[in-house]
Amino acid sequence: MWACSPPSKLPRPENWILMSYTYNVTRLPNGARIASVEMPHMRSATVGVWAGVGGRHERVREGGISHFIEHLLFKGTKRRNPRQITAAVEGVGGYLNAFTTEDHTCYYAKAGAPHFERVCDVLTDMYVDSVFAKAEIDREREVIREEILMYRDQPAQHAQELLTSTLWPRHPLGRPLTGTVETVSHLGRKEIMEFHRNNYNGSSTVVTVAGRVPHEQVVKALGPALGRLPAGKRARFQRSPIHPGRPSVNLHTHETEQTHLAMGFHTWGRRDERRFALKILSVILGENMSSRLFQKLRERHAFCYSVSSGMVTLADTGALHISAGLDPAKLEPALRMILREIAAIAKSGPTRAELKMAQDYTIGQTLMGLESTTNQIMWMGESLLGYGRVLCPMEIEQRIMAVTRAEVQAVAGECLKLGRLGIAVVGPLKDAAKIESWLR
């Protein structure tokens, strides 16, 4: 059991209300971990079942297999057909979903707390006893092909995929999580079942629960089914290469009304202490309407409707990314303005007011997010898979409050360099050399 209490060495600001949660974690003999936070004021419960395997654990010929398995776990078990799986949860007013990332896959469901055992039974049935019928595999293969083509027809989404391939070329992190039409077409039942058998095991499995359910009830509901998993081993991944030391540009010429710009800078892994200052930097640059890029590009110059920044943080690497949708004629002045703002914060750092606002914004978003049972299961799952423990929200909040202007300036100067930059553009522009010339 972990009960959050503020670290004594970090400052606690006046008039700052900290929210305390008690996280309980039970490890089964096969290594599977069950974590929960009881929220007795809620009338619902959310359950997440996590496998510590994702896109970065795939070989080239397996591209998209983790995402394919995510789809297939909804397609029938020894006890339920596909319709019975969804109806069991939706029939009591709940919902059921899943997602795949670079380093994990999550299946989650939410329903009223009285239906908690039913939700657990459905999710563990999917996770442990899916049958992978050949007819369902062939049918779902066509669905995933359509999903791939759908994303290709969404220029903003396509720009993001091009950006990852630009930042991590010839590496699993640079490949689309959905795979490609070619790789998905060649994945067979034997290969899919082998990947599932090797990676869906006790060592890689975490289950997280949040809501009006005590931990003892959680373990009782989940333990028997999860205990049937073999212990197995955690999935291994290829470490990220060092950034190339020069900017890279990836242009996809497409006749769109807008040009979609996605740019990213190589940063650090999730255990690097600079990540707290990096988060503040991202907020100041573009995570809300008060940010520098939103105020400059949209409010002052009307270059775009949407501009934003964000972070990707993985085990051994990460990226700070900036995205915008623009009139093609405004791409050059907008890109130059973004680069000027980046240079300015690297040279002078944030103002005191910017730092305080970014800290308060980050803490406020965290506290409000953790009022949700769904966000709580995400917090616990990502913590356990990424750090081996549930991070205490109060500790993270106090780390954020301890960030200084000098630290933000230092990480800006270190990571916002052209040598760490990758740019992806989808739009009518035909010459990538033009974009490269704007970077000089």
QUIBEL-V86814 format. One record per residue. N is the residue number from 0. RES is the residue in one small letter. PSI is psi in whole degrees, -180 to 180 (* if undefined). OMEGA is omega in radians with two decimals (* if undefined). Layout:
BEGIN
n = {N N}
res = {RES RES}
psi = {PSI PSI}
omega = {OMEGA OMEGA}
END
This chain:
BEGIN
n = {0 1 2 3 4 5 6 7 8 9 10 11 12 13 14 15 16 17 18 19 20 21 22 23 24 25 26 27 28 29 30 31 32 33 34 35 36 37 38 39 40 41 42 43 44 45 46 47 48 49 50 51 52 53 54 55 56 57 58 59 60 61 62 63 64 65 66 67 68 69 70 71 72 73 74 75 76 77 78 79 80 81 82 83 84 85 86 87 88 89 90 91 92 93 94 95 96 97 98 99 100 101 102 103 104 105 106 107 108 109 110 111 112 113 114 115 116 117 118 119 120 121 122 123 124 125 126 127 128 129 130 131 132 133 134 135 136 137 138 139 140 141 142 143 144 145 146 147 148 149 150 151 152 153 154 155 156 157 158 159 160 161 162 163 164 165 166 167 168 169 170 171 172 173 174 175 176 177 178 179 180 181 182 183 184 185 186 187 188 189 190 191 192 193 194 195 196 197 198 199 200 201 202 203 204 205 206 207 208 209 210 211 212 213 214 215 216 217 218 219 220 221 222 223 224 225 226 227 228 229 230 231 232 233 234 235 236 237 238 239 240 241 242 243 244 245 246 247 248 249 250 251 252 253 254 255 256 257 258 259 260 261 262 263 264 265 266 267 268 269 270 271 272 273 274 275 276 277 278 279 280 281 282 283 284 285 286 287 288 289 290 291 292 293 294 295 296 297 298 299 300 301 302 303 304 305 306 307 308 309 310 311 312 313 314 315 316 317 318 319 320 321 322 323 324 325 326 327 328 329 330 331 332 333 334 335 336 337 338 339 340 341 342 343 344 345 346 347 348 349 350 351 352 353 354 355 356 357 358 359 360 361 362 363 364 365 366 367 368 369 370 371 372 373 374 375 376 377 378 379 380 381 382 383 384 385 386 387 388 389 390 391 392 393 394 395 396 397 398 399 400 401 402 403 404 405 406 407 408 409 410 411 412 413 414 415 416 417 418 419 420 421 422 423 424 425 426 427 428 429 430 431 432 433 434 435 436 437 438 439}
res = {m w a c s p p s k l p r p e n w i l m s y t y n v t r l p n g a r i a s v e m p h m r s a t v g v w a g v g g r h e r v r e g g i s h f i e h l l f k g t k r r n p r q i t a a v e g v g g y l n a f t t e d h t c y y a k a g a p h f e r v c d v l t d m y v d s v f a k a e i d r e r e v i r e e i l m y r d q p a q h a q e l l t s t l w p r h p l g r p l t g t v e t v s h l g r k e i m e f h r n n y n g s s t v v t v a g r v p h e q v v k a l g p a l g r l p a g k r a r f q r s p i h p g r p s v n l h t h e t e q t h l a m g f h t w g r r d e r r f a l k i l s v i l g e n m s s r l f q k l r e r h a f c y s v s s g m v t l a d t g a l h i s a g l d p a k l e p a l r m i l r e i a a i a k s g p t r a e l k m a q d y t i g q t l m g l e s t t n q i m w m g e s l l g y g r v l c p m e i e q r i m a v t r a e v q a v a g e c l k l g r l g i a v v g p l k d a a k i e s w l r}
psi = {135 118 126 130 146 134 134 -24 -7 149 147 112 155 151 27 117 120 137 129 135 150 118 129 136 129 131 126 162 -29 4 -15 141 136 119 144 156 123 130 81 -18 -12 155 6 174 140 137 132 131 121 137 130 54 139 -158 -32 -8 3 144 167 -47 -12 10 121 4 -35 -44 -38 -46 -38 -45 -42 -24 -13 0 20 139 -175 -22 -17 141 173 -43 -38 -31 -53 -38 -31 -32 -49 -27 -14 20 11 -177 159 134 179 162 157 136 -173 -34 3 166 136 135 126 155 150 139 175 145 -34 -18 16 -48 -38 -45 -44 -42 -42 -49 -44 -32 -46 -45 -37 -33 27 146 -18 55 138 -40 -38 -38 -47 -39 -44 -26 -40 -37 -44 -37 -43 -37 -43 -46 -34 -47 -36 -31 -1 100 -38 -43 -42 -39 -39 -41 -40 -35 -45 -38 -24 -40 -35 68 145 36 150 -34 -21 -1 149 140 -28 -9 -170 167 -37 -48 -40 -34 -27 -3 121 171 -42 -45 -40 -46 -36 -42 -43 -46 -37 -24 -18 84 179 -40 -28 1 133 136 132 141 136 137 -161 65 125 156 -37 -40 -36 -51 -40 -39 -32 -30 -49 -46 -45 -31 -15 -13 142 153 -51 -165 154 148 141 152 158 126 153 139 162 143 149 -17 9 153 148 139 133 112 129 109 123 135 87 158 -36 155 131 119 129 123 145 149 132 132 -144 170 175 -15 -1 128 -17 -8 -26 -45 -35 -38 -44 -41 -45 -42 -45 -38 -47 23 -4 180 -14 -4 164 -48 -40 -45 -40 -55 -41 -57 -41 -41 -7 39 -23 165 -40 132 137 163 166 -180 145 125 117 -175 -46 1 -180 -177 145 122 151 133 148 148 126 156 135 -34 -17 2 -48 -54 -33 -45 -42 -38 -41 -45 -35 -41 -39 -45 -38 -43 -28 -30 -42 -13 178 161 166 -40 -41 -43 -48 -43 -42 -38 -47 -39 -46 -45 -44 -43 -39 -49 -44 -37 -39 -1 -13 135 -35 -45 -33 -42 -30 -43 -49 -44 -47 -35 -51 -42 -33 -32 -10 4 160 118 140 121 -36 -37 -45 -42 -40 -30 -40 -44 -21 -9 138 164 -40 -37 -39 -44 -40 -45 -33 -44 -30 -40 -24 58 150 -31 -16 5 137 141 134 137 131 120 -172 -9 138 -10 107 -26 -29 -45 -41 -35 -30 -16 -9 *}
omega = {3.05 3.05 -3.06 2.99 -3.03 3.07 -3.02 -3.04 -3.10 -3.06 3.03 -3.09 3.08 3.08 -3.13 -3.05 3.11 3.12 -3.07 3.09 3.05 -3.13 3.10 -3.13 3.07 3.09 3.11 -3.13 -3.13 3.09 3.13 -3.11 3.10 -3.11 3.11 2.96 -3.13 3.12 -2.99 3.13 -3.14 3.08 -3.08 3.02 3.07 -3.12 3.06 3.07 -2.99 2.95 -3.10 3.13 -3.12 -3.02 -3.07 3.12 -3.06 2.96 -3.05 -3.08 3.12 -3.03 3.14 -3.05 3.11 3.11 3.10 3.12 3.08 3.10 -2.99 3.14 3.05 -2.94 3.00 3.09 3.10 -3.08 -3.03 2.96 -3.06 -3.12 -3.14 3.10 -3.10 -3.10 -3.13 3.14 -3.12 -3.14 3.07 3.07 -3.13 3.02 -3.00 -3.09 3.13 3.05 3.12 3.07 3.12 -3.02 3.04 3.07 -3.06 3.04 -3.04 3.14 3.12 3.10 3.05 -3.08 3.10 -3.12 -3.07 -3.10 3.11 3.13 3.11 -3.12 3.14 -3.08 -3.14 3.05 3.09 -2.99 -3.03 -2.93 3.04 -3.02 3.12 3.11 -3.08 -3.14 3.12 3.10 -3.13 3.12 -3.09 3.07 3.12 3.10 -3.11 3.04 3.11 3.09 3.12 -3.13 3.10 3.12 3.12 3.14 3.08 -2.98 -3.14 3.10 3.13 3.11 3.12 3.11 3.09 3.13 3.14 3.12 3.10 -3.14 -3.10 -3.11 3.10 3.13 -3.14 3.14 -3.13 -3.13 -3.14 -3.12 3.12 -2.96 3.08 3.09 -3.11 -3.09 3.14 -3.13 -3.04 3.13 -3.11 -3.08 -3.11 -3.13 3.14 -3.12 3.11 3.12 3.12 -3.11 -3.09 -2.97 3.09 -3.07 -3.10 -3.08 -3.07 -2.99 3.04 3.02 -3.11 -3.09 3.07 3.10 -3.07 -3.14 3.09 -3.05 -3.13 3.11 3.13 -3.12 3.14 -3.10 -3.01 -3.00 -3.06 -3.12 -3.14 3.14 3.11 3.13 3.01 -3.12 3.07 3.14 3.09 3.13 3.11 3.14 3.09 -3.10 -3.10 3.08 3.06 -3.14 -2.94 3.13 3.10 -3.14 3.11 -3.12 3.12 -3.08 2.99 -3.11 -3.09 -3.08 3.12 3.09 3.09 2.91 -3.11 -3.09 3.01 3.14 -3.10 3.10 3.07 3.09 -2.93 -3.12 -2.98 3.13 -3.14 -3.08 3.13 -3.07 3.14 3.07 3.12 3.09 3.11 3.10 -3.13 3.12 -3.12 -3.10 -2.99 -3.07 3.09 -3.06 3.10 -3.01 -3.10 -3.05 3.11 -3.11 -3.10 -2.99 -3.10 -2.98 -3.06 -3.02 3.11 3.11 -3.01 2.99 -3.05 2.98 -3.07 3.04 3.12 -3.09 2.90 -3.13 -3.12 -3.05 -2.97 -3.07 3.10 3.11 2.92 -3.03 3.13 -3.10 3.09 2.99 -2.92 2.86 -3.11 -3.13 -3.09 -3.10 -3.10 -3.14 3.13 3.13 3.11 3.13 3.08 -3.13 3.10 3.12 3.09 3.13 -3.10 -3.10 3.06 -3.12 -2.99 -3.10 3.12 2.99 3.10 -3.13 3.11 3.14 -3.11 -3.13 3.14 3.09 -3.13 3.13 -3.12 3.14 3.14 3.11 3.13 -3.11 3.13 3.13 -3.09 2.96 -3.13 3.09 3.13 3.10 3.09 3.14 3.07 3.12 -3.10 -3.10 3.13 3.10 -3.07 -3.14 -3.07 -3.03 -3.12 3.11 3.06 3.13 3.11 3.13 -3.13 3.11 -3.14 3.13 -3.13 3.02 3.11 -3.12 -3.13 -3.14 -3.12 3.07 -3.13 3.13 3.09 3.11 -3.11 -3.14 3.07 3.14 -3.09 -3.03 -3.10 3.14 3.13 3.14 3.11 -2.94 2.93 -3.13 3.02 -3.12 3.01 -3.11 -3.04 3.11 -3.04 -3.00 3.12 3.14 3.10 -3.14 3.12 -3.13 3.14 -3.12 -3.08 *}
END
